[in-house]
Amino acid sequence: MPDKPEQTQSSSPAMSAQAASGRSGPTPQGSSTRTAGATPPGKVLSSGKRQFLIGTRRIDGMMQPMGFQPGAFDFIEQALRSSPDIEVVESIGPKGLVGTLADGLGGVPNVVVARIADDKAEILKQQSRGQLIVERDQPLHLTLFDAQPAMVTGTAPAGGPALSTVITILGKDNAPVKEAEVYLFGSSLQASGVTDERGQVTLSLLGETAQSVRGLYVKPKSDYWTFYQAQPALDPKEPNIVFLRPLSESFTDFPRQQVLGWGQKVMRLDQLPGNYRGQGIKVGIVDSGVATSHFDLQGIRFGFDIINKKSDPASWNQDAFSHGSHCAGIIAGADNAIGIRGFAPDAEIHVCKLFPGGQISQLIDTLEYCIEKQIDVVNLSLCGNEPSEVLEQEILRAKRLGIACIVAAGNSGGPVEYPASSPNVLAVTAIGRLGEFPPDSYHAQTVTIPDGAGFFSPRFTCFGPEVGVAAPGVAILSSVPPNNYAVWDGTSMAAAHVTGLAALVLAHHPDFQGPFRIRNADRVDRLFQVLKSSGQPLNLGDPRRTGFGVPDVLVAIGLVPRQGMMPVFGGMFGNLPATGVKWAGVRSARCHNLQSIPLSTVRMPNLAADLALIRLASWDRHLARTHTMAKCRSESGEALPGRE
């Protein structure tokens, strides 16, 4: 344990500097007496230095904490740099004149990033008497949606059978689909791989047999729907063939003809006059980069690679994960008559590449970039392991200087994750709608109990009282590198819908051309208020899953008055009855290979039971070889004509 400071000592920058410089410290680690016995050659593993964030604890108002004026913090930083036990990685602060503007908070905005041993960091924290924040620099994660059927967990068995099988993925005209991710879920473990040029991958599971495998999931890189088969009838002796559905069969003449996604239509973007395009608004996309070589993303010209800022800051236009490109297409995809179109195609997009490898310190650096560039809205599809006081101060600072942070709630299916749980951001959760995806796609595994119009809260979405609004986040079509398209799930996609709408509101709502034109916290609060008040409420059984509902583009911009409930829309995979949908019952059903029989049923989880069978509407009359019949019952209890 670190030495406890004397109670009679006074708190001062000099004392904190003394702690930082190493003139006071605990007993060295590893000095305890060991029992007799020969120690084998090698180094005893111990904890090394960790990366910490060190900054002043800023208070609301202009009064600064005693002893921590800007010059005093400079003294602390110098002491940290002079200590032989501390490695200062960098100092983060305002990047120019705009960043030096008063933000209404006391203290200084600078943050020192340093590698320190845990015990020394604790001493520094204690001796600052609460005037310094000393916390670990956490890794950040993209809010990616990963397949998690029934929470497969376990350890590899020491012996027993081993299943090895070849999976072949074929697409349009029996062409092999390369670079598709394939997951095989056993009773306790899972195996995964990526298909080769022949569309093949070999997967092995220890302790499993063909009969014990619980699921097969295929996630193509682009241009096809995902595929999920429960209890697949695998044959270990020969390749098992899976046929994927091309996106071009679901969207008319796509991608030669431009498509608006179902989520954009639900939010009524398709009814917006053509001159509302987000002109003059700056949007920051903090993500994995954006592939500006894509036809729908070529208009994006500004960006910064925070991860590689010292070696290659211009590499922001490379996106190995495709995540940033997908979000960018939703927010601001070009209106060029092909592919997809975003909410605000004329907004000025700034790409801030934070992944892979982003940390809290780099997000703080990113927000300083956004402050200096006077970004209006920042899209954050990320989360940390736990809340950060240093980051929270930076988010509040950005808000005070007019930046609205719109954050994905998270995809863990639990409480809203940080920073979406911050009171200074707008948290967005996801919704889905029946009829917008094939029943044999993995999107169907996200379904929970729907409302009468087919809307549902997907099982992956985080929820809680922090949720501001909900937005479409299941089976969302958008752009991916190099020049392709993919349909993804996640609160990231939902947040991108709201970020795009926020750009439209700031550009075209009269309030932001008049009383809320000035960049400050009131402007951000008013924006969040407008978005929430435009929400069309959803009754999905728990208001913590939907917040104020799904924002309406026309209402948010001020073109039409607010309506009561979400309107009923017909999905492209079969219209739902205007009177709504009821559960047809719960029963077990084996999902058959789509090539074997013309009709199949789909097992779907919901909030009330582990497995429930909702029988969906026929997904597309034009795809005879893959028809899946659904048995729905209207509110009157009558079977739908032609669908029994």
N, C-alpha and C positions, 0 to 999 in steps of 0.2 A: 504494500500500500504506500502511496506517496506520503511524505511528511506533511502534517497538518500545520498551516501557518498559525503563528501566535495570534491570539485574539486581540492583543494590544497593538498589533501592527496596523498602520494606516494604509489604505489603498491608494496607490499612486502609479503613474506610468513607469516610474523608475523601478518600483517593486515588480511590476509585470515584466518589465524588460529584464530584470535580474533573473526571473524565472525562465524567461525565454532564452537567455544567454547561457544557461546551464550552471549557474553558480549555486543552485540549490536543487537537490534531487534525491530520489529514493535510493535504497540499497540496490546495487546492481542485481539484475536477474541472474538466476542460475548459480547463486552462491551458496545455496543450502547444502548441508552435508549429505553425501550419498552413502548408502549402505555398501559394505565390502562386496567385492566381486569384480570380475573382469568385465570391462566395457568394450564391446566390439568396436572396430575402427569406424570412424564416421563422425559427423557433426550432429549434435543433439538439436532436433528441430525446435525452434522457439519463434515467438512472434517478432516480426521485424517492424520497421517503421510503417506507419499508415499515413495516408494523405488526409490532411485536415484543412478546414476552412476557418480562418480567424478574421473576425470583423467586429466593429463596434455594435453594441446593442442600441439601435436607434429608437427614439421615442417619438410619438405623434406630437408634433408641435415644434417650435423653434428653439426650445430650451435644450441644450446639449448636456449630456452627463458630465458631471464635474471631473476635470482632469483629462477629458478625452476630446479636446479640440483637435482640428486637423493636424496641427504640428505635433501633438502628443502621440497620435496614431503613427505618424511618420517615425517617431522615436522608437515605438514598439517594433515597427517593421525593420528598422535598422538593427535593433537588437536581435531579432530573429535571424537576419542575414549574417550577423557576426558570430552566431553560435555554431561551434563545430559539430553539435549533435543535431542540428536542424538544417534541412535542405529546403530552401524557399524555391518553389516551382515557378510561381509567377505572382504578380499583383494585378488584381482586376479592379477597374474603376472606370469613370467616365472617359469616353473615347474622343471627345471634342467639346466644342462650345455648348452645344445643346445639352450634353450630359451634366454640365456644371450648373444648370438652372436649378433654382430652389424647388425641392419636391415636398416641402412641408414637414420633413422629418429631421430630427436633430442628428448630430454626429456626422460622420463622413461615410460615403457610400463604398469606399474602397474595401476590398477583401483580399487577404493574403492567403495563397494556397501553399501549404508547406507539408513536407514529410517529416513526421515527428513520432517518437515512441509514445505509446499510450500513456505511460506514467508521467512523462514530461508535459504532455498535452493537458493532463488532469491538473498538474500543478499550475500551469498557466491559467487555466480556467478558474481555479479556486482563488488565486492571488489577484485576479482582476476584479474580484468582488462583484461579479455580475455585469460589469461594464463591457466585457468582451464576450462574444459568442465564440466558443471553440467546439466545433463539431466535425465529425467525419465527413469526408467528401464521398457521397454515395454514388454508385453507378445508377444510371437511368436506363429504362427499357422502353422500347417502342410498344405500344399497346397492340401487339400482334395477336391475332386469333388463332390459337393452335387447337388441333383436334384432340379432344379429351374424352373419348367414349367411356363412360362409367368409371372414370378415375382409375385407369389401369395402374396398379402399383405392385411391387414385389421385388424379390431378390432372385438372382439366377440360381437354379437348383444345382447341387453338387454333381448329380448324375441324372439318369433317366433319358427318355427319348429326346431327340432333336428333330424338329421339322424344318426342312429346307424346300422351298418351292420357288418356281419361276413365274413371274407375273409379266404379261405382255399387254401394253397399253396401245390401242389402236384408235385412230380418229376418222376423219372424213375420208371416204374412198379407201378404207382399210390402211391408211398411211400410219406408220409408227409415230407415236408421240414421244419425243425425247425430252429430257430434263423435267419430267413430271415427278413430283414427290409421291412416294407410295408408302403407306403405313399399314402394318399388319398388327392387330391387337389380339394378344393371347389372353389366357385367363389371369395371368399375373404380370406379364412383361409385354413389351412391344418391340417391333423391329421396323426399320425404315431404310429407304434407299432412294436413289434417283435413276430414272430410266436412261438407257444408253441410246445410241443412234438407231438401234433396232426397236426401240420402245420397250426394252426388257430390263428387268431388275430381278436379282435373286435375293430372297429374304430368308433368314434363318431364325428360329425361335427355340431356345433350350427348354426342355421339359414340356413341350407342347406336341399335340397331334393335330391332324387336319380337322378332327371333330371338336377340339377345344378352342379353336380360333374364334374370337367373338366378332371381329369386324375387319373390313378392308376399306381403306380410305385412299383415294387418289386425288391429288391436287396438281392439276396441270399448271405449267408456268404461265400460259396465256391461251386465249382463243377457244377454250373449251370449258364446259361446266365441270365442276367437281363431281366425284362419284363416291358413294358410300354403300357398301353391302354388308348387312348384318349376317352373321353366321354363314360366311361364304363356303360353298361346297368345293374346297380346294382339292386338286389332284397333284400330289407331290411328284408323280411320274412323268408329267408332261406340262408344258406351259399353260397357264390359266389366262385366258384372254378377257380383257375388259374393253368394251367399246365406249368411248366418250362422245357426248353430244356437242357438236360445234355450236358456238355462240351464233354463228351466221344463220343457223336454222331457226333461231328464236327471235332474232331481230331482223326485220325486213331489209334485204339488200345491204346488210351491215358488213363491213364498215364504210362501203362506198356512199351510203346514205347516213346522214347524221341522226343520232338517237338521243333523246332525252330519257334519263333513267326514271324508273317508277317513283323513286323518292323525290326527284325534282317535280314530277307531276303531282304527287300527293301534296307537296308544299306550294303548288300552283305556279311554278316558274314558267310553265308553258303558256300561261295566260298573261304574262307580263309584257307590256309594250316593248318593242324592239330597241328603243333608245335608252332603256334602263340597263346599263352594262357595267356599273361600278367605276365609272370614269373618275380619276383624281384621287382614288383611295389606294393606300399602300397596305399590302397584306404580307405578313411574314409567315413562312411555312417552316417550322422547326422540325426537321425530320431526317431522312436518310439521303437527302439530295434529290434532285429532279433531273431527269434525262431530257434536256432541251432539244435533243435531236428528234424527238417524237413530233409528228405532224401537229398534234393538238397542244404541244407545249413549247413550240418554237418562239412564241412571243415573250417568253420569260428571259429577261436579260440581266437581272441583278441577283447577286448571291455572295455567300461567304462560307468557306469550309472552316468551321471552328476547330474541328478535330485536327486538321492538318494546316493550321493557320501559319505555322512557321516554315513548313516545307512546300506546301502547294495550296494556298488559300483559294485558288480559282477552280479547284476540283469539285465544287459544289454541284456542277452539272453532270456528275456521274452518280448513278443510283444502283448499287449492287443489290439492294433489298427490294426495289420497286415500290416500296411503301410510300415514299415521298411523292413519286410520280403519280401514283394512284390518287392520293389526296389532292395533289395539285390539279389533276384533271377535273375533279368534282368542284373545286373552288373556282378555277379560272380557265378551264379548257377552252381552246379557241373556237369561235363561231365561224367555222370554215366550210360548212356544209358536209363534212365527212366525220366519221368516228363519233366522238362524244362532244358535249358542250358543257362548260361550267356555268356556275351562277353569275360570276362577274368577269367575263372575258376581257374587259378593258381595264381592270384593276392593275396596278403596278405590283408585281409579285417580287418579293425578296426571299430567296431560298437560303435558309441557315442550316447547313449540314452538320448534324450533331451525332449521327449514327453511321457505322457501328462504334461503340466505345464511349458514348457520351456520359458525362458526370454532372453533378450539381454545379460544380465550379464553371463548367463550360456552358451550362444553361444560363448562369448569371452573366457570363461574358456575352452570350447571345442576346440577352435582353438589353445589355448596354449598347450593343450594335443597333438593336431596334429603336432604342431611345435616341441615339444619335441620328439615325436615318428618318426619324419621325414616322415610324410605322403606326398605322391606325389599329389594325387587328392582327393578333398573333394566333396561329393555329398550333396547339400543342397536343400531339397524339402520343403522349409518353407518360411514364409514371416512375416513381422512386420506391424504395423499400419502406420508407417512413418519412414523415414530415420533416422539413428543414427550416429552421428559423432564419438562417441566412438567406435562403431562397425566398422565403415569405416576405422578408424585408424588400428584396429586389422586385418581387411581383407588385407589392404595394407601391414602391417607387415608380415602376413603370405605369401603374394605374394613375398615380398622381400627375404624371406627365402625359396622360392621354392615351395610353395603350390598353386596349381591351384584350385580355387573354381568354380564349375559348378552348376548353380542355376536354379531351375524351375521358369519360368516367372510369374506363377500365374494362377488361374482358375476363376477369377472374370469377365472375358470378357472385361476388361477395360485396362488402361495403365499398363505397366510392373510394378510389385510390388518390394519393397525393401526387400532383398538385390540384387535381380536380376538386378535392375536398376543401381547398382554400376558400375563405369567404370573399376573396378579392378577384375571383374568376367566375366564368359561367361554365358549369359542368353539364356535359351533354351525354345522355344515355341513348341506347339504340332501340329501335323497334323494327319488326319485320312485318310482312304481309303475305298471307296465303295466296297462292296462285302466281307468284313471281319467280318461281324456281321449280325445276323438275323434282318430283318426289324421290328420285334415286340419287339426288345430289346431297352433299353433306349439309347444305343449307337447311334441309328438312330436319336434320338432327337438332337444330336450334329451337324448334317450335315448342311453345308452351300453349296454354289455353288461350284461344283467340277471342276477340270480341265479335259482335254481330257483323262487322264489316271485314273481318278477317285479319285485323291487326293483332299482333302479339308482342310480348316482351321476350326477346330471345334469352335462352338460359345462360348465355355467357355474359350478359351485360351486368355491370356493377350497378348498384342502386343504393339509395339512401336519401335522407332529408336534404343533402347538399345538391341534389339534381335540380338544375334550372329548367331545362327543356329536354324533350326527346326528339330524335330525328331518325330517318331511315338508315339502317345499318346492317341489313341482311340482303345478300345477293345484289350488291351494288356494282354496276358496270363502270369501269373507268380505264384510264391509260396506264400502260406499263411498258418498260423498255424492251427491245429497242424502238419498236414502232407497232406495238400490239395492244391488246385489251384483255382485261381479266375481270371476273366477278368475285368480289371479296365480301367478307363479313367483318364487323367490328365497330366498336364505338369510335374508332378513328374515322371511319367513313361517315358516321353520324355527325361528329364534330366538324368535319369538312363541309357538310351541308350547311351547318349553322354559320360557319366562318364565311362562306360565300354569301349567304344572306346578309350577314352583318355588314359586309362591304357594300352591298346594294343599299341598305338602310342608311349608312353614313353618307353615301353619295347622293341619295335621292329623297330622303325624308326631310320635310321642311324644317324640322327642329334642328337639324345639324347644319343647316345653312344659316340659321339665325341664332336663337338663344344658347344653343349647345355647340356652337362652332369652335369655341376656344378649347384647346387641348388640356383637359384636367380630369380629375376623378369624377366630377359631376357629369361630364360628357360620357364617360364609360358607364356610370350608373344608369344614365338615361338610355343608352343603347341596350343594356341588359333588360331594362324595364320594357322597352318597346318590343324586344324579341319575346319576352315572356308573355306580355299582354296580347300578342298576336297568336298565341298558342291555341290550337284547337284541341280541347281536352279529350283524353282517351280513358275509357273505363276498363282497365286491365286488372282490376282487383287490388292494386296497391299503388297509391299516388307517388310513392317513393321511386317507382320505376319510370315515371313519365314526367314528373315535375309539373310545369304549366302546360304540358302538351306539345304538339308538333307545331312549330311556327308556320304561319301562313305568309307567303311572300307579299301578296297584294295587301293584306292587312298591315303587315309590318312597315311597308313603305308608305302607307296612308292612302292607298287608292280606293279601298272598299272598307266598310265597317266589319267588325269582328262577327263571325258566325258562332253558332252554338256548339255543334259536335262535328267530328271529322266526317266528311261526306263518304259515301260508299262508292268505291271504284271497282271496276272489273279488272282482274289481273290478266296478264298475257297468257298464263297457263290455265285459263278457265275462269269464267265469270262466276261470282258468288251470288246467291239469291239476295234480292234487295231486303228481304225480311230477316236476313242473318243466318247464322250457322249454329247448330247445336252439336254437342258430342254425340256420336252414334253408338258409343259404348266403349268398353275396354275389353280387349281380348288379345291373346297371343296370335301372332301371324308370322310365318317364315317369309323372308324377303327372297324371292327367287331371282335367278339371273335373268336379266331383261331379254336375253336372246331365247329363252326357253319357252316362255308362255306370253301371251299378249297382255294379260292382266296381272298386276302385282299389288301388294299392299305394303304400306310403309309403317314401321314402328317409330313412334315419336314420343320423347319424354315431355312431361309437363310439370307444373308446380305441384299438382295434387297427387301424382302417382309416379312410380319409377318408370313404367312403360304404359303408354296409352295409344290407342290407334285412332287417329283421326283420318277419316276417309276423304281425301281431297278431290276437288273437281278434276275432270279430265284435263290434262295439262296442255294439250295441243292437238287439235283434230288433224293437223297436217303431218304428224309424225306417227304413222300407223305402226311402225315396227317397235315403238317404245311407249305405246299408250299405257297409262296407269289409271285405272278407274277408281273413283272415289265415291263413296256413298255419303251424301250429306243430307241432312234433314232441315227443312225450313222451320221457322218459328211456329208455323201452323201444324208441324208434325208430319206433313206430307212429303213423300219422297220426291226429289227433283225429277222432272220428266226426262227420260232418256239416260239417267245416271244411276239407275239401280243395277 
